[in-house]
């Protein structure tokens, strides 16, 4: 174990030195370009922008301080959207720390370190703001384009925040101004992008603890100051989790819990542009309220099915809206603790899975399982995977 730790330390040191060297060379080159005499040819600024949009977020955040023109470019919304499309995807694992109750303390790590090492050290991000998400209640987190939407499960909290963990920029959403008919249960937030208006929308749905009833829906568009009601979801039932953003839509599992012994589920999709609903076709499954959930893998809608005590199945909808495209992608063997969902799937079929109070890396091809030791944290709380980006909420 000491040899492995030493190897990991050496590898980490080499990567750090390499990154530092690349940063130094790039900075020197850019300084030469921006300060060179007129007699020396320089790159057009639009070409420099094409180069910068392919760089990782952490390097771009440093380059903002190089000159005013770089700061203006890198802070521009259109550049941030282009960088998200053009740069290599860099995903992070993020969790909430239980040790700090006076502020929101988040811990994260790049996914490559989670997949490649047996010990993972998380970087701490602590935020202080006038929203009581620090009351010890469980947090609900959903994400889109590197922005997290975070709210508490407390029925007394009427607000939420949008946070970009890459540079600790956050926005407090307006408090909910309307009263649900569901009583004191907390609302459930979802988050997605409307391509038609080039803006992000937060969707909130009503919830009920023990009964099946109509589901009311509110929408907040970024750039506005209020919430508005839209049509109710056209079926009665219970939504347990945040909706999944896929192909311009928010998707929920709506359970009919009138009969707990044999729950029925419907996949309801909300088109963010038209703000209308449709029922998605689904594979033949034996639905169980607490053992099935939706997710997204490789930009496709997924169903995680834990109803079989012997296996955990991963279904993927390869063509959105096409029932025939549902495919059972993986069948994962049982673990010591119950798997709830797959957080991320790499190109070489390694899966980061979420189970009770932890995460594990399952290599489907090799059939191996690795549970990394998370340093600085006794257990994981609400592990999520987000995509690094420059987009400000």
C-alpha positions in Angstrom: 0.0 0.0 0.0 2.9 2.4 0.7 4.3 1.7 -2.7 1.0 2.4 -4.3 0.6 5.7 -2.4 4.1 6.6 -3.4 3.3 5.9 -7.0 0.2 8.0 -6.8 2.1 10.8 -5.2 4.7 10.7 -7.9 2.1 10.6 -10.7 0.3 13.5 -9.1 3.5 15.5 -8.8 4.4 14.8 -12.5 0.9 15.9 -13.6 1.2 19.0 -11.6 4.6 19.8 -13.0 3.4 19.1 -16.6 0.4 21.4 -16.1 2.5 24.1 -14.7 5.0 23.9 -17.6 2.2 24.0 -20.2 0.6 27.0 -18.4 3.9 28.8 -18.3 4.6 28.2 -22.0 1.1 29.3 -23.0 1.2 32.4 -20.8 4.6 33.3 -22.3 3.4 32.8 -25.8 0.3 34.9 -25.2 2.3 37.7 -23.6 4.6 37.7 -26.7 1.6 37.9 -29.0 -0.1 40.7 -27.1 3.1 42.8 -26.4 5.1 42.1 -29.5 6.3 45.1 -31.6 4.2 46.0 -34.7 6.9 44.7 -37.0 6.4 41.2 -35.7 3.3 39.4 -37.0 0.7 38.6 -34.4 -2.3 36.3 -34.3 -5.7 37.9 -35.0 -7.7 38.1 -31.8 -10.5 36.0 -33.2 -8.0 33.2 -33.8 -6.7 33.6 -30.3 -10.3 33.2 -29.1 -10.6 30.0 -31.2 -7.5 28.6 -29.4 -8.7 29.7 -25.9 -12.1 28.1 -26.2 -10.4 24.7 -26.4 -8.6 25.1 -23.1 -9.9 23.7 -19.7 -11.8 25.9 -17.3 -9.1 26.0 -14.6 -6.5 27.4 -17.0 -8.9 30.0 -18.5 -9.8 31.2 -15.0 -6.1 32.0 -14.6 -5.8 33.6 -18.0 -8.5 36.1 -17.1 -5.9 38.0 -15.1 -3.4 38.3 -17.9 -5.1 41.3 -19.6 -8.4 43.1 -19.9 -9.2 41.7 -23.3 -8.8 38.2 -22.1 -10.9 38.9 -19.0 -13.6 40.4 -21.2 -13.5 37.4 -23.6 -13.5 34.6 -21.0 -16.3 36.3 -19.0 -18.5 36.5 -22.1 -21.6 34.2 -22.2 -21.2 33.3 -25.8 -17.6 32.4 -25.3 -18.6 30.2 -22.3 -21.2 28.4 -24.4 -18.6 27.8 -27.2 -16.0 26.6 -24.7 -18.5 24.1 -23.4 -19.0 22.7 -26.9 -15.4 22.8 -28.1 -13.3 21.8 -25.1 -12.8 18.2 -23.9 -15.5 17.2 -21.4 -14.1 17.3 -17.8 -16.5 15.8 -15.3 -16.2 16.1 -11.5 -17.6 14.2 -8.6 -19.1 16.5 -6.0 -20.6 15.8 -2.5 -21.7 17.8 0.5 -19.8 17.7 3.7 -21.7 16.9 6.9 -19.0 18.5 9.1 -20.0 22.1 8.5 -23.5 23.3 9.4 -22.9 27.1 9.3 -22.4 27.3 5.6 -22.7 25.1 2.5 -19.5 23.0 2.3 -19.0 21.1 -1.0 -16.2 18.8 -1.8 -15.2 17.8 -5.3 -12.6 15.9 -7.4 -12.0 15.4 -11.1 -13.4 12.1 -12.2 -10.1 10.7 -13.6 -8.7 10.6 -10.1 -11.8 8.8 -8.8 -11.4 6.1 -11.6 -7.7 5.7 -11.4 -6.7 5.7 -7.7 -7.7 3.9 -4.6 -7.5 7.1 -2.4 -9.2 10.3 -3.5 -8.7 13.7 -1.9 -11.5 16.2 -2.4 -11.1 19.9 -2.8 -13.3 21.9 -0.4 -15.6 24.8 -1.5 -17.3 26.7 1.3 -20.0 29.2 0.6 -21.8 31.6 2.8 -25.1 33.3 1.7 -28.5 34.3 3.2 -30.3 31.0 2.4 -30.7 28.4 5.0 -29.6 25.3 3.1 -27.4 24.5 6.1 -30.1 23.2 8.4 -29.0 19.6 8.4 -31.7 18.5 6.0 -30.9 16.4 2.9 -30.1 18.4 -0.2 -31.5 17.8 -3.6 -29.1 18.6 -6.5 -29.6 18.6 -10.2 -27.3 20.1 -12.9 -27.1 21.3 -16.4 -24.1 22.7 -18.3 -21.9 22.8 -15.2 -24.5 24.7 -13.1 -25.9 23.0 -10.0 -29.4 23.7 -8.8 -29.5 23.0 -5.0 -32.4 23.0 -2.6 -33.1 21.5 0.7 -35.8 18.9 1.5 -37.0 21.1 4.4 -40.7 22.0 3.8 -40.0 25.4 5.4 -37.4 26.5 2.8 -39.0 28.3 -0.1 -35.9 29.1 -2.1 -32.9 27.4 -3.9 -29.6 28.5 -5.4 -27.8 28.0 -8.7 -24.1 27.4 -8.3 -21.1 27.0 -10.6 -18.6 25.1 -8.5 -15.8 25.8 -11.0 -15.5 29.4 -9.9 -17.9 29.5 -6.9 -20.4 31.8 -8.6 -23.9 31.4 -7.3 -27.3 33.0 -7.7 -30.2 32.9 -5.2 -33.5 32.1 -6.9 -36.6 34.1 -6.1 -38.7 32.5 -3.3 -41.8 30.6 -4.4 -44.7 33.0 -4.3 -47.5 30.6 -4.7 -49.1 28.0 -2.4 -49.3 24.4 -3.4 -52.3 22.3 -2.5 -50.0 19.5 -1.3 -49.6 20.7 2.3 -46.2 20.9 3.9 -44.1 18.5 1.7 -41.1 20.2 0.0 -41.3 21.0 -3.7 -39.0 19.2 -6.1 -36.7 21.3 -8.4 -35.4 20.4 -11.9 -33.1 22.4 -14.2 -32.6 22.5 -18.0 -31.8 24.6 -21.0 -34.3 26.0 -23.5 -32.6 26.3 -26.9 -35.4 28.4 -28.4 -34.9 31.3 -26.1 -31.2 30.5 -25.3 -31.9 30.5 -21.6 -32.1 28.2 -18.6 -35.3 27.2 -16.9 -35.9 25.9 -13.4 -39.0 23.7 -13.0 -40.6 23.1 -9.6 -43.3 20.5 -9.0 -45.6 20.0 -6.0 -45.2 16.9 -3.9 -47.2 14.9 -1.5 -46.0 12.5 1.2 -48.6 9.7 1.3 -51.3 10.3 -1.3 -51.7 10.4 -5.0 -53.0 13.7 -6.3 -52.5 16.2 -9.1 -49.1 17.6 -9.7 -48.8 21.4 -10.0 -45.9 22.9 -11.9 -44.1 26.3 -11.7 -41.4 27.7 -14.0 -38.7 30.3 -13.5 -36.7 31.5 -16.5 -33.3 33.0 -15.8 -33.2 36.7 -16.3 -36.7 37.2 -14.9 -37.7 38.0 -11.3 -40.6 35.7 -10.6 -42.2 32.3 -11.0 -45.2 31.4 -13.1 -47.6 28.5 -13.1 -48.1 26.3 -16.2 -50.5 23.4 -16.8 -50.5 20.6 -14.3 -48.9 17.3 -15.2 -51.7 15.5 -17.0 -51.7 12.4 -14.7 -52.0 12.1 -10.9 -49.3 10.5 -8.9 -46.1 11.0 -6.9 -42.7 12.4 -8.1 -39.9 11.4 -5.8 -36.8 12.8 -7.6 -35.6 15.8 -9.7 -36.4 15.5 -13.4 -33.7 14.5 -15.9 -32.8 17.0 -18.6 -32.4 15.3 -22.0 -32.9 16.6 -25.5 -34.5 19.9 -24.5 -36.9 18.1 -22.1 -37.4 17.5 -18.4 -38.3 13.9 -17.6 -39.9 12.5 -14.4 -41.0 9.1 -13.2 -44.6 9.6 -11.9 -45.6 6.8 -9.6 -49.2 5.7 -8.9 -48.8 4.9 -5.2 -52.5 4.1 -4.6 -51.4 0.4 -4.3 -48.0 0.2 -2.6 -47.6 -3.5 -3.2 -47.6 -3.1 -7.0 -46.7 0.4 -8.1 -47.2 1.6 -11.6 -45.0 4.3 -13.2 -45.2 6.6 -16.1 -42.4 8.6 -17.7 -43.7 12.1 -18.2 -41.7 14.5 -20.4 -42.0 18.3 -20.4 -40.8 20.1 -23.6 -39.0 23.2 -22.3 -39.7 25.3 -25.4 -43.4 24.6 -25.9 -44.0 23.8 -22.2 -46.3 20.9 -23.1 -46.2 17.3 -21.9 -46.0 13.9 -23.4 -45.9 10.3 -22.1 -42.8 8.5 -23.1 -42.9 4.8 -24.1 -41.0 2.6 -21.6 -39.6 -0.9 -21.5 -41.4 -3.8 -19.9 -40.4 -3.5 -16.2 -41.9 -4.5 -12.9 -41.9 -1.1 -11.3 -41.2 -0.6 -7.6 -41.5 2.9 -6.1 -38.2 2.9 -4.2 -36.1 0.7 -6.6 -36.5 2.5 -9.9 -35.2 5.9 -11.0 -34.3 7.9 -14.1 -30.9 9.1 -15.1 -28.8 10.2 -18.0 -25.8 8.4 -19.5 -23.9 9.4 -22.7 -26.6 12.1 -23.3 -29.4 9.4 -23.3 -32.3 8.9 -21.0 -31.8 5.9 -18.7 -33.8 3.8 -16.3 -32.0 2.2 -13.2 -33.8 -0.9 -12.2 -33.0 -2.4 -8.8 -36.2 -4.5 -8.4 -34.3 -7.7 -8.9 -32.6 -8.7 -5.7 -29.9 -10.5 -7.7 -29.0 -7.8 -10.3 -29.1 -4.1 -10.9 -30.1 -3.3 -14.5 -29.3 -0.3 -16.6 -31.7 0.5 -19.5 -30.8 3.2 -22.0 -33.1 4.9 -24.6 -30.7 5.3 -27.5 -33.1 7.3 -29.6 -35.2 9.7 -27.5 -38.9 9.0 -27.8 -38.5 5.7 -29.7 -39.8 2.8 -27.6 -37.9 0.3 -29.8 -34.6 1.9 -28.9 -34.8 0.9 -25.2 -31.9 -1.4 -24.6 -30.7 -3.2 -21.4 -27.2 -1.9 -21.5 -25.7 -3.5 -18.4 -26.6 -6.0 -15.7 -24.5 -5.2 -12.7 -24.0 -8.0 -10.0 -25.1 -7.3 -6.4 -22.9 -5.4 -4.1 -22.5 -5.2 -0.3 -24.8 -2.2 -0.3 -27.8 -1.5 -2.5 -27.0 0.4 -5.7 -29.3 3.4 -6.3 -28.0 4.6 -9.7 -25.1 5.0 -12.1 -23.6 8.5 -11.8 -21.3 8.3 -14.8 -20.1 5.9 -17.5 -16.7 6.2 -19.2 -15.9 5.4 -22.8 -14.2 2.2 -21.7 -17.3 1.0 -19.8 -16.3 1.8 -16.3 -19.2 2.9 -14.2 -19.2 5.2 -11.2 -22.1 3.8 -9.1 -23.9 5.4 -6.1 -24.8 3.1 -3.3 -25.8 3.6 0.3 -23.3 6.2 1.8 -20.7 5.7 -0.9 -19.5 5.4 -4.5 -17.8 2.6 -6.3 -16.1 2.1 -9.7 -17.4 -1.0 -11.5 -15.4 -2.2 -14.6 -18.0 -4.0 -16.7 -15.5 -5.6 -19.1 -13.2 -6.9 -16.3 -15.9 -7.6 -13.8 -13.9 -5.8 -11.1 -15.2 -3.5 -8.4 -13.2 -0.8 -6.6 -14.4 1.3 -3.7 -12.1 4.3 -3.4 -11.2 5.7 -0.1 -12.5 9.3 0.1 -10.1 11.4 2.2 -11.3 14.3 4.4 -14.8 12.8 4.5 -16.4 10.1 6.7 -19.1 9.3 4.2 -20.6 10.7 1.0 -23.7 12.9 1.0 -25.8 13.2 -2.2 -22.9 12.4 -4.7 -23.4 14.0 -8.1 -21.4 14.3 -11.3 -21.2 17.7 -13.0 -19.5 19.0 -16.1 -16.9 21.8 -15.7 -17.9 25.0 -17.5 -17.5 28.8 -17.5 -21.3 29.5 -17.6 -22.4 31.8 -14.9 -25.8 31.3 -13.3 
